[in-house]
Amino acid sequence: MITVHDLTKKYARTTAVDHISFSVSKGQIVGFLGPNGAGKTTTMRMLTCFFPPTAGEATVAGFDVLTQPLEARRHIGYLPETPPLYLEMETVDYLRFVGQLKGLSGEELNRRVAFVCERCAVGDVKHKLMGKLSKGYRQRVGLAQAIIHNPDVLILDEPTAGLDPRQIIETRELIRSLAGEHTIILSTHILPEVEQTCEQVIIINKGKLVATDSVENLQARFRGVESILIDIAARTGAFSAPSIQERLEQVAGVSRVVCRDQQANAAVFEVESDKGRLVRGDLARLVVEAGWDLNELRPAAMSLEEIFLQLTGAESAAASTSATPENNA
């Protein structure tokens, strides 16, 4: 549905996007990640035909963004970082106006306006001036205008920026519900949101592509050693997490044990093993033979945040984990 090959954008002596290539299949939700200034917004603006690329190629729904921009735009719904709203208009009038701009009319226009009002939960403010709407409602109206013409591709730049936790959950569920019928590129700084929503991630840093894969494959690739979480509880008597940790460290093949959580009579340990060594069976056997309860034993996946920091460098750490919108591309 989206193909990008050697896409490049230069401003005078600055290269904002440097020969990146990737593809997105129909119906996928893809997280587009990178620290501030990495080139995310510039890339999305090229895909939506706002900026022409300096070099390279990109197609959306089979249309070249440089030579067929009008055709490509008809298949794109775009929510920029700041929703493109006319604050002096009522919500329903604005949505009708946007629908007409995108080629809708008559009964089809009425049907689509009613649909997006319900889908994006803005029906209760459809007769209010948008200038009087809260940040959350403005984001929802912005998403409604992006999907009103039922596009094949949705490109969303920080769609949950500035929302409260409940609004973030509602918006995340809405975006997830649009998968399948729409191909979605989602840019965000909230990395747990990507883990919960996206099937694939694209990570760029300083204008260059540094990774494109599923979250699961990235976690497997960067884990290196096997890391296991083991939840142990005492059946009776005193519970000593340090002594249990010491026993776990004595298992052959175990290289490191860290206590991640401790309660009155239970604790969770992260156990790392030497590369190529499988120690789960030995750990389970130790717990059972020691008379402890084995509540849980599972692989400890590397978080997307840890992978992001490895790929983009420690200096990006603060920016990557905040929800602050990207100020420059």
MISE-241928 format. One record per atom (N, C-alpha, C): residue in one letter; x, y, z. Coordinates in steps of 0.05 Angstrom, whole numbers, plus 32768, in hexadecimal, padded with zeros to 4 digits. Example, Ala and Ser with C-alpha at 12.3 -4.5 7.8 and 13.67 -1.06 7.14 Angstrom:
<recs>
a81087F8E809C;a80F67FA6809C;a81087FBE809C;s81017FD3808E;s81117FEB808F;s81028001809D;
</recs>
This chain:
<recs>
m80107FE88000;m800080008000;m801180198000;i80288019800F;i803B802F800F;i805780238009;t8065802F7FF6;t808080267FF0;t8091803F7FEF;v80A8803E7FFC;v80BB80547FFD;v80D780497FF5;h80E480567FE2;h80FE804D7FD8;h811180647FD6;d812680637FE6;d813B80787FE6;d813080947FE9;l811C80977FF9;l810F80B27FFC;l812280C5800A;t812580DD7FFF;t813980F0800A;t812D810C8009;k8132811B801E;k812A8137801F;k81418148802A;k8149815C801A;k815F816E8023;k8155818A8024;y815E81998038;y815A81B6803B;y817581C3803B;a817C81D08025;a819781DD8024;a81AC81C9802B;r81BA81CD8041;r81D081BA8048;r81C781A4805B;t81AE81A48063;t81A381918076;t8194817B8068;t819A8162806E;t818B814B8064;t817881418079;a815F81478076;a814B8140808A;a814381228089;v814281188070;v813C80FB806C;v815080F18058;d815D80DB805F;d817580D28050;d817180B68045;h816780B4802C;h8165809B801D;h81588084802E;i814080898037;i813280748046;i812080638034;s811D804A803A;s810C8038802B;s80FD8025803E;f80E380228038;f80D280108048;f80B8800B8039;s80A97FF88042;s808F7FF38036;s807B7FEC804C;v80627FF28047;v804C7FED805A;v80367FDE804B;s802E7FC78055;s801A7FB78048;s7FFE7FC1804E;k7FEB7FB9803E;k7FCF7FC28041;k7FC47FB8805C;g7FB77FCA806B;g7FAA7FC48084;g7FBC7FC4809C;q7FD67FC98099;q7FE87FC980B0;q7FE77FE480C0;i7FED7FE280D9;i7FF37FFA80E9;i80107FFA80EF;v801E800F80E6;v803B801180E9;v8042802980FA;g80538024810E;g805D803A811F;g807680468112;f80768061810F;f808C806F8102;f809A807F8118;l80B280768120;l80BF80808138;l80DA808D8132;g80E2809F8144;g80FB80AC8142;g80FC80C38156;p811480CB815F;p811680E28171;p810F80FC8163;n810C81118172;n8106812B8166;n811C81328151;g8113813C813A;g812581438125;g812F812C8114;a812381148118;a812C80FD8109;a812380FD80EC;g810E810B80E5;g8103810C80CA;g80E880FF80C7;k80DB80F980DD;k80C180EC80DB;k80AC80FE80CD;t80A9811680D7;t8094812880CC;t809B812F80AF;t80B4813380A8;t80BC8138808D;t80B48121807B;t80B981088084;t80B180F18074;t809380F08070;m808480F58085;m806680F38083;m805C810A8070;r806981208071;r80608136805F;r806781308042;m807C8121803D;m808281188021;m806D81038019;l806680F1802A;l805380DC8023;l803780E8801E;t803180FE802C;t8017810B8028;t801781218013;c802E81238005;c803181357FEE;c803281537FF6;f80388158800F;f803C81748018;f8058817E8010;f806C816C8011;f808781738009;f808F81607FF2;p809C816B7FDD;p80A781597FC9;p80C1814E7FD2;p80C781347FCD;p80E181297FD5;p80F781357FC3;t810F81377FCF;t8127813F7FBF;t813081297FAD;a812E81107FB6;a813580F97FA6;a812680E17FB1;g812680CC7FA1;g811880B37FA9;g80FC80B27FA0;e80EE809D7FA7;e80D380987F9E;e80C180907FB6;a80A880967FB4;a8094808D7FC8;a8079808A7FB9;t806B80757FBF;t805080717FB4;t803D806B7FCA;v802580757FC8;v800F80707FDB;v7FF780667FCB;a7FEE804E7FD2;a7FD880417FC4;a7FDE803F7FA6;g7FF7803C7F9F;g7FFF80397F83;g800580527F74;f8002806A7F81;f800680837F74;f801F80907F7E;d802F809B7F6B;d804880A87F71;d804380C37F7E;v804F80C97F95;v804980E27FA3;v805480FA7F95;l806880F67F83;l8074810C7F75;l806581127F5A;t806080FD7F4B;t805481007F31;t803680FE7F30;q802A80F27F45;q800D80EF7F47;q800280F87F62;p800981107F6B;p800281197F86;p7FE4811A7F8B;l7FD481237F78;l7FB781257F7C;l7FAA810A7F80;e7FB280F77F6F;e7FA780DC7F72;e7FAF80D07F8D;a7FC980D47F95;a7FD280C97FAE;a7FC380D57FC6;r7FBE80EF7FC5;r7FB080FD7FDB;r7F9480F37FDE;r7F8780EA7FC8;r7F6B80E07FCB;r7F6A80C77FDB;h7F8080B97FDE;h7F8180A07FEC;h7F8D80A38008;i7F9280BC8011;i7FA080C1802A;i7F8E80D1803D;g7F8E80C88056;g7F8380D9806C;g7F9980E1807E;y7F9C80FB8083;y7FB381058092;y7FAB811480AA;l7FB6810D80C1;l7FB2811C80DA;l7FCD812780E2;p7FD3814080DC;p7FED814B80E4;p7FEF814F8102;e80068158810C;e800A815B8128;e7FF6816E8135;t7FF081848127;t7FDB8197812F;t7FC38193811C;p7FAC818A8126;p7F9581858114;p7F8E819D8104;p7F88819A80EA;p7F8281B180D9;p7F6581BA80DB;l7F5E81C780F1;l7F4381CF80F7;l7F3E81ED80F2;y7F2581F380EB;y7F1D820F80E9;y7F0C82158102;l7F1882228116;l7F0D82248130;l7EF282338131;e7EED8244811D;e7ED48253811C;e7EBD82438111;m7EC2822A8108;m7EAD821A80FC;m7EA282068111;e7E8981FE810D;e7E7E81E8811D;e7E8981CE8112;t7E8B81BA8124;t7E9781A1811D;t7E8A81948104;v7E7081928104;v7E62818580ED;v7E66819580D3;d7E6681AF80D5;d7E6A81BF80BD;d7E8681BB80B2;y7E9981BA80C5;y7EB581B580BC;y7EB8819A80AE;l7EAC818580BA;l7EAE816B80AE;l7EA1816A8093;r7E8A81778090;r7E7D81798076;r7E8F81878061;f7E9C819D806A;f7EAD81AC8059;f7EC5819B8050;v7ED1818C8063;v7EE8817B805C;v7EDF81658049;g7EC7815A804F;g7EBD8145803D;g7EB9814E8021;q7EAF8166801E;q7EAB81728003;q7EC681767FF5;l7EDA817F8004;l7EF481837FF8;l7EFF81687FEE;k7EF781537FFB;k7F0281387FF4;k7EEF812A7FE1;g7EDC81387FD5;g7ECC812D7FBF;g7EB281207FC7;l7EAA81237FE0;l7E9081177FE9;l7E7A812C7FE4;s7E6281217FE0;s7E4B81337FDC;s7E3181237FE1;g7E1B81327FE4;g7E0181257FE7;g7DFF81127FFE;e7DF180FC7FF9;e7DEC80E8800E;e7E0680DB8018;e7E1980D78006;e7E3280CB800E;e7E4080DD8023;l7E3F80F7801F;l7E4B810A8031;l7E3D8108804C;n7E238109804C;n7E1481078065;n7E1A80ED8075;r7E1C80D78065;r7E2280BD8072;r7E3D80BD807E;r7E5280C78070;r7E6D80C7807A;r7E7080DA8093;v7E6380F18092;v7E64810380A9;v7E5880F580C2;a7E4180E980BF;a7E3580DB80D5;a7E4780C480DF;f7E5380B680CC;f7E64809F80D3;f7E7D80A880E4;v7E8B80BD80DA;v7EA380C580E8;v7E9D80D28103;c7E8580DF8105;c7E7D80EB811F;c7E7980D58133;e7E6D80BF812B;e7E6980A9813D;e7E84809A8143;r7E938095812E;r7EAC80858130;r7EC080938142;c7EC280AD813F;c7ED680BD814E;c7ECA80CA8167;a7EB180C3816E;a7EA480CD8186;a7EA480EB8189;v7E9B80F88173;v7E9981168174;v7E7C811E816F;g7E69810C816F;g7E4E8112816A;g7E428126817E;d7E4B81248197;d7E40813681AB;d7E4A815281AA;v7E5E81578198;v7E6881738195;v7E66817C8178;k7E56816E8169;k7E558175814C;k7E4A81918146;h7E3B819C8159;h7E3081B78155;h7E3F81CC8165;k7E5681C58170;k7E6681D8817F;k7E7C81E4816E;l7E8381FD8173;l7E9A82098166;l7EB381FA816E;m7EC481F4815A;m7EDC81E58160;m7EEF81F48172;g7EEE820F8171;g7EFE821F8182;g7EF8821B81A0;k7EE1821081A6;k7ED9820B81C2;k7EDD81EE81CA;l7EE881DD81B8;l7EEC81C181BF;l7F0681BD81CE;s7F0681A881DF;s7F1E81A181ED;s7F33819581DA;k7F4B819281E4;k7F61818781D4;k7F59816A81CA;g7F4D815B81DC;g7F45814081D4;g7F31813F81BE;y7F1D815081BF;y7F09815181AA;y7F15815B8190;r7F27816E8192;r7F3481788179;r7F438162816B;q7F518152817B;q7F60813B8170;q7F4C81288162;r7F358123816F;r7F2181108163;r7F16811B8149;v7F1081368149;v7F0681428130;v7F1B8140811B;g7F3581448122;g7F4B8141810F;g7F4C81258103;l7F4881118114;l7F4780F6810A;l7F2F80F180F8;a7F1880FD8100;a7EFF80FA80F0;a7F03810680D4;q7F10811D80D2;q7F14812980B7;q7F28811880A6;a7F3A810980B4;a7F4D80F980A6;a7F4080E08099;i7F2B80D680A6;i7F1E80BD809B;i7F0480C2808D;i7EFB80DB808A;i7EE080E08080;i7EDD80D68064;h7EF180D68054;h7EEF80CC8038;h7EF780AF8035;n7EF980A1804C;n7EFF8084804C;n7F19807E803D;p7F30808A8044;p7F4880878034;p7F55806B8039;d7F6580638026;d7F74804A8028;d7F8A804C803D;v7F9680648040;v7FAD80688051;v7FA8807F8064;l7FAF807A807E;l7FAD808F8092;l7FC98095809C;i7FD180AE809D;i7FEB80B680A7;i7FE580C980BF;l7FED80C080D7;l7FE680CE80EF;l7FFF80D680FE;d800280F08102;d801980FC810F;d80128103812C;e801C80F4813F;e801680F9815C;e7FF880FB8162;p7FE880E7815B;p7FCB80E9815E;p7FC180EB817B;t7FD280E2818E;t7FC980E381AA;t7FD880F981BA;a7FE6810B81AD;a7FF5812081BB;a7FE1813281CA;g7FE7813681E3;g7FD7814881F4;g7FBD813C81FF;l7FB8812381FA;l7F9F81178204;l7FA3810C8220;d7F8D810A822F;d7F8F80FE8249;d7F8E80E08246;p7F9580D0825B;p7F9780B38259;p7F7E80A6824D;r7F6780AE8255;r7F4E80A2824A;r7F4C80A8822D;q7F5180C08224;q7F5080C78208;q7F6580B881F8;i7F7C80B48203;i7F9180A581F6;i7F88808881F0;i7F7B807C8204;i7F7280608201;i7F5C805F81EC;e7F49807381EC;e7F34807381D8;e7F3F807781BC;t7F52808A81B9;t7F5E808F819F;t7F6D80778195;r7F7C806A81A7;r7F8B805281A0;r7F78803C8197;e7F62803881A5;e7F4F8023819C;e7F42802A8181;l7F3D8044817D;l7F32804C8163;l7F468046814D;i7F5F804D8151;i7F738048813C;i7F76802B8137;r7F76801B814C;r7F787FFE8149;r7F607FF38139;s7F497FFE813E;s7F317FF58130;s7F317FFB8112;l7F41800F810A;l7F42801780EE;l7F55800580DE;a7F657FF580EB;a7F787FE380DD;a7F687FD080CC;g7F747FC780B7;g7F667FB580A5;g7F597FC3808E;e7F477FD68095;e7F3A7FE68080;e7F4B7FFE8078;h7F5E80058089;h7F71801B8082;h7F8D80128089;t7FA0801B8079;t7FBC8018807F;t7FC58031808E;i7FD2802E80A6;i7FD7804480B8;i7FF4804780BE;i7FFF805F80BB;i8019806680C5;i8015807980DD;l8020807180F3;l801B807F810C;l803580898118;s803880A3811A;s805080AE8126;s804A80B68143;t805B80AE8156;t805680B48172;t807080B28181;h807180C18198;h808780BE81AB;h808180AB81C2;i806880A281C3;i8060809081D9;i8064807381D0;l807C806881D8;l8084804E81CE;l8072803781D7;p8068803781F0;p8055802181F7;p803C802181E5;e8034803881DC;e801D803A81CA;e8023802B81B0;v803B802D81A6;v8043801F818D;v804280018192;e804D7FF881A9;e804D7FDB81AF;e80307FD081B0;q801D7FE081BA;q80027FD681BD;q7FF27FD981A3;t7FFA7FEA8191;t7FE97FF1817A;t7FF57FE6815F;c800F7FE7815C;c801B7FE38141;c80257FC7813D;e80237FBE8124;e802D7FA4811C;e804A7FA68113;q80527FBD810A;q806D7FC180FF;q80777FDD8108;v80917FE0810B;v809C7FFA8112;v80B2800180FD;i80B3801B80F8;i80C8802780E7;i80D6803B80F8;i80F0803980FC;i80FF804B810D;i8114805A80FC;i8114807580FD;i8128808480EF;i813780968104;n8150809C80FD;n816080AD810F;n817280BD80FD;k817280D78101;k818280EA80F2;k817D80E780D4;g816480E280CD;g815C80E080B1;g816080C580A4;k816D80B280B3;k8173809880A7;k8162808280B4;l815A806F80A4;l814B805880AE;l815E804680BE;v8156803F80D7;v8167802E80E7;v8159801380ED;a813F801180E9;a81327FF780ED;a81167FF880E1;t810E7FE180D7;t80F27FDD80CE;t80EB7FC080D2;d80D97FBA80E4;d80D37F9E80EA;d80BB7F9D80FD;s80B27F868103;s809D7F838118;s80A97F878133;v80997F8F8147;v80A37F938162;v80AF7F79816D;e80A27F628167;e80AB7F488171;e80C67F428166;n80CA7F46814C;n80E47F40813F;n80FA7F528149;l80F47F6B814E;l81087F7D8159;l81107F758175;q80FD7F6C8185;q81037F6381A0;q81147F4B819F;a810E7F38818D;a811E7F20818B;a813A7F268182;r813D7F39816F;r81577F3F8164;r81697F4D8178;f815E7F5E8189;f816E7F6E819B;f81727F6181B7;r81637F4C81BC;r81657F4081D7;r81807F3381DB;g818B7F2681C7;g81A67F1B81C9;g81A77F0381DB;v81A77F0781F5;v81A67EF08208;v81897EEB820F;e81847ED28219;e81697ECC8222;e81657ED9823D;s814E7EE7823F;s81477EF48259;s812C7EE98261;i812A7EE1827A;i81127ED48284;i81087EE2829D;l80EE7EE5829F;l80E17EEF82B7;l80D67ED782C7;i80DD7ED682E0;i80D37EC082F1;i80C77ECB830A;d80AE7EC4830F;d809F7ECE8326;d809D7EB7833B;i80A97EBB8352;i80AB7EA78367;i809E7EB08380;a80907E9E838D;a80837EA483A7;a80897E8E83BB;a808A7E9583D5;a808F7E8283EA;a80757E7783F4;r80737E5D83F8;r805B7E518402;r80577E568420;t806C7E51842F;t806C7E56844C;t80877E618455;g80877E6C846C;g80A07E758478;g80AA7E8F846D;a80C37E968475;a80CF7EAF846D;a80D67EAF8450;f80D37EC68443;f80DA7EC98427;f80F27EDC8424;s81077ED38418;s811F7EE38415;s81267EE583F7;a81207EFC83EB;a81277F0083CF;a81457EFE83CA;p81567F0983DA;p81737F0683D5;p817D7EE983D4;s81727ED983E7;s817B7EBD83E7;s81717EAE83CE;i81587EB483C6;i814E7EA883AD;i815E7EB18395;q81647ECA8394;q81757ED4837E;q81907EC6837D;e819B7EC18395;e81B57EB38395;e81B27E97838B;r819C7E898391;r81987E6E8387;r81947E6E8369;l81867E82835F;l81827E838342;l819C7E888333;e81AE7E98833F;e81C77E9E8332;e81D97E858330;q81D47E718341;q81E47E598341;q81DC7E45832B;v81C67E4A831D;v81BD7E388308;v81D17E3A82F0;a81DA7E2482E6;a81ED7E2482D0;a81E27E3282B7;g81F27E4482AD;g81EA7E538295;g81DE7E6F829B;v81D77E7482B4;v81CC7E8E82BC;v81E37EA282BF;s81E17EB982B1;s81F67ECD82B2;s81EF7EE482C5;r81D57EE982C9;r81CE7F0182D9;r81B17EFE82E3;v81AC7F0682FC;v81927F058308;v818C7F208315;v81757F2C830F;v816E7F46831A;v81527F448325;c814E7F4D833E;c81337F4D834A;c81247F65833F;r810E7F618331;r80FF7F768325;r80E77F808336;d80DD7F6F8347;d80C67F778358;d80C67F648371;q80C17F708388;q80C17F6083A0;q80A97F6883B2;q809B7F5383BD;q80867F5783CF;q808B7F4883E8;a80787F4583FA;a807C7F398414;a80857F1C8411;n80787F0D8400;n807F7EF083FD;n80837EE883E0;a808A7EFB83CF;a808E7EF483B2;a80A17F0883A6;a80AD7F00838F;a80BF7F128381;a80C07F098364;v80C67F1D8353;v80CA7F188336;v80E77F1D832F;f80F47F0A8323;f81107F0C831B;f81137F0B82FD;e81257F1B82F3;e812D7F1982D6;e81477F0A82D5;v81477EF382C7;v815E7EE282C5;v81697EE282A9;e81827EE982A6;e818F7EE8828B;e81A27ED0828A;s81A27EC38273;s81B27EAB826F;s81C77EB1825A;d81DC7EA0825B;d81F17EA28246;d81E57E9C822B;k81F07EA98216;k81E57EA581FB;k81E57E8881F4;g81CE7E7F81EA;g81CC7E6381E2;g81C57E4F81F8;r81C37E598211;r81BC7E478227;r819F7E4A822E;l81917E33822F;l81757E338237;l81737E2A8254;v81697E3C8266;v816A7E368282;v814E7E35828F;r81397E37827F;r811F7E38828A;r81187E1F829A;g811F7E08828F;g81197DEF829C;g81277DEC82B7;d81417DF482B7;d81507DF382D0;d81457E0682E5;l813D7E1E82DC;l81317E3182EF;l81177E2782FB;a81067E1B82EA;a80EC7E1182F4;a80F17DFA8308;r81057DE98301;r810C7DD28313;r81167DDC832E;l81267DF1832E;l81317DFC8347;l811A7E068358;v81077E14834D;v80F17E20835C;v80E07E0A8369;v80DA7DF68359;v80C97DE08363;v80D77DD18379;e80F07DCA8375;e80FF7DBA8388;e81047DCA83A2;a81057DE483A0;a810A7DF583B8;a80F07DF983C8;g80D97DF083BC;g80C07DF383CA;g80B27E0E83C7;w80BB7E1D83B3;w80AF7E3783AE;w80987E34839A;d80877E488397;d80727E498383;d807D7E57836A;l807A7E4B8353;l80827E57833A;l80697E63832D;n80667E7E8331;n804E7E8B8327;n804F7E918309;e80677E968300;e806A7E9D82E3;e80867E9982DA;l808A7E9082C1;l80A47E8E82B5;l80A17E948297;r80AC7EAB828E;r80A77EB38273;r80BF7EC38268;p80C27EC4824E;p80D87ED58242;p80D37EF28249;a80E87F00824F;a80E67F1D8253;a80ED7F2C823A;a80D97F35822C;a80DD7F438212;a80EA7F5E8217;m80FD7F658205;m81097F7F8207;m80F57F9481FE;s80F27FAA820D;s80DE7FBE8207;s80E57FCD81EE;l80D17FD881E0;l80D67FE881C9;l80E6800181D0;e80E2800B81E8;e80F1802281F2;e810F801C81F2;e8116800581FD;e81337FFD81FE;e813E7FFA81E2;i812F7FEE81D0;i81387FEB81B4;i813C800681A7;f8128801881AC;f812A803381A0;f8143804181A9;l814A803F81C3;l8161804D81CD;l817B804181C2;q817B802681BE;q8193801A81B2;q819780248195;l818180278187;l8183802E816A;l8188804C8166;t817E805D8178;t818080798173;t819480888185;g819F807A8199;g81B3808681AA;g81A7809181C3;a81B7809181D8;a81AE809981F3;a81A680B681F4;e81B180C781E2;e81AB80E481E4;e818E80E981DC;s818080D581D0;s816480D981C8;s815180CF81DD;a815C80C581F4;a814B80B78207;a813480C78211;a813A80DF821A;a812580F08226;a810F80F68212;a811680FC81F9;a8102810381E5;a80F180EB81DD;s80FD80D381DD;s80EE80BC81D2;s80D880B381E5;t80DB80B781FF;t80C880AC8212;t80B380C1821A;s80B580D98211;s80A180ED8218;s808B80EE8203;a807680FC8209;a806180FF81F5;a8062811B81E8;t8079812881EB;t807C814381DF;t807C814181C1;p806C815081B3;p806B814F8196;p808581578189;e808A814D8172;e80A281538163;e80A181708159;n80B58180815F;n80B4819C8158;n80C281A2813E;n80D581918136;n80E28195811D;n80E8817B8110;a80E7817B80F5;a80E8816280E7;a8105815C80DE;
</recs>
